[in-house]
Amino acid sequence: MKLILMSTSNYEIGLCQTCRNVRVVNSGRGGTFYLCRLAAHDPRFPKYPRLPVLVCNGYEPTDTSKLQGNEPPRSENESK
């Protein structure tokens, strides 16, 4: 099982902010929603997760978040 723990920054959105599996949806009424693309194929993931997401088995950092040093710390149980 892969668990990623969120760092102390980005609490409002959480891991979704830097995840490659997210699609940001802006509504016509000005709302912003974070759609988890994994939900289309795996029922363990909610389509629109409750924010902030602090722990997620499907989290995959974007290439940009790796370059900027925004990747959250790995849990002790995750293999290196």
C-alpha positions as a printed Julia matrix, in Angstrom:
80×3 Matrix{Float64}:
   0.0    0.0     0.0
   1.38   3.39   -1.0
   0.67   6.23    1.42
   1.92   9.78    0.96
   1.64  12.22    3.83
   1.01  15.88    3.12
   3.53  18.46    4.22
   2.49  21.47    6.28
   1.89  23.67    3.22
  -1.06  23.7     0.79
  -3.68  22.72    3.4
  -6.67  24.17    1.54
  -6.36  21.74   -1.38
  -3.84  19.21   -0.16
  -2.23  16.61   -2.38
  -4.6   17.26   -5.28
  -2.8   20.53   -5.96
   0.32  18.72   -7.18
  -1.15  15.39   -8.37
  -0.96  14.27  -11.99
  -4.35  12.52  -11.62
  -6.32  15.7   -10.96
  -8.37  17.76  -13.38
  -9.33  21.23  -12.17
 -12.93  22.05  -13.08
 -14.14  25.66  -12.96
 -17.91  26.01  -12.82
 -19.94  28.73  -14.48
 -20.8   30.04  -11.02
 -17.17  30.67  -10.09
 -16.55  27.48   -8.08
 -13.42  25.39   -8.47
 -13.56  21.61   -8.12
 -10.84  18.97   -8.2
 -11.82  15.88  -10.19
  -9.83  12.72   -9.49
  -9.27  10.92  -12.79
  -8.6    7.66  -10.95
 -12.28   7.55   -9.97
 -13.23   6.68  -13.56
 -11.5    3.29  -13.23
 -11.2    2.61   -9.51
 -14.16   2.89   -7.1
 -11.81   3.44   -4.14
 -11.3    7.03   -5.28
 -14.09   9.61   -5.01
 -14.77  11.59   -8.18
 -14.63  14.88   -6.28
 -12.71  14.23   -3.05
 -13.36  16.24    0.08
 -10.58  18.79    0.46
  -7.97  18.97    1.77
  -6.7   15.53    0.76
  -3.84  14.83    3.15
  -3.29  11.1     2.45
  -3.95   9.33   -0.85
  -2.96   5.92   -2.2
  -3.21   7.18   -5.79
  -1.1   10.31   -5.4
   1.45  10.8    -8.19
   3.34  14.11   -8.21
   3.43  16.07  -11.44
   6.81  16.53  -13.07
   6.53  20.24  -12.25
   6.03  19.6    -8.52
   9.18  17.43   -8.47
  11.2   20.18  -10.14
   9.93  22.86   -7.76
  10.54  20.75   -4.68
   6.83  20.58   -3.86
   6.68  16.82   -3.53
   5.38  15.93   -0.07
   7.53  13.76    2.17
   7.16  10.0     1.74
   5.8    7.88    4.54
   8.14   5.53    6.38
   6.25   2.5     4.99
   6.72   3.41    1.35
   9.52   1.64   -0.47
  12.24   3.84   -1.91
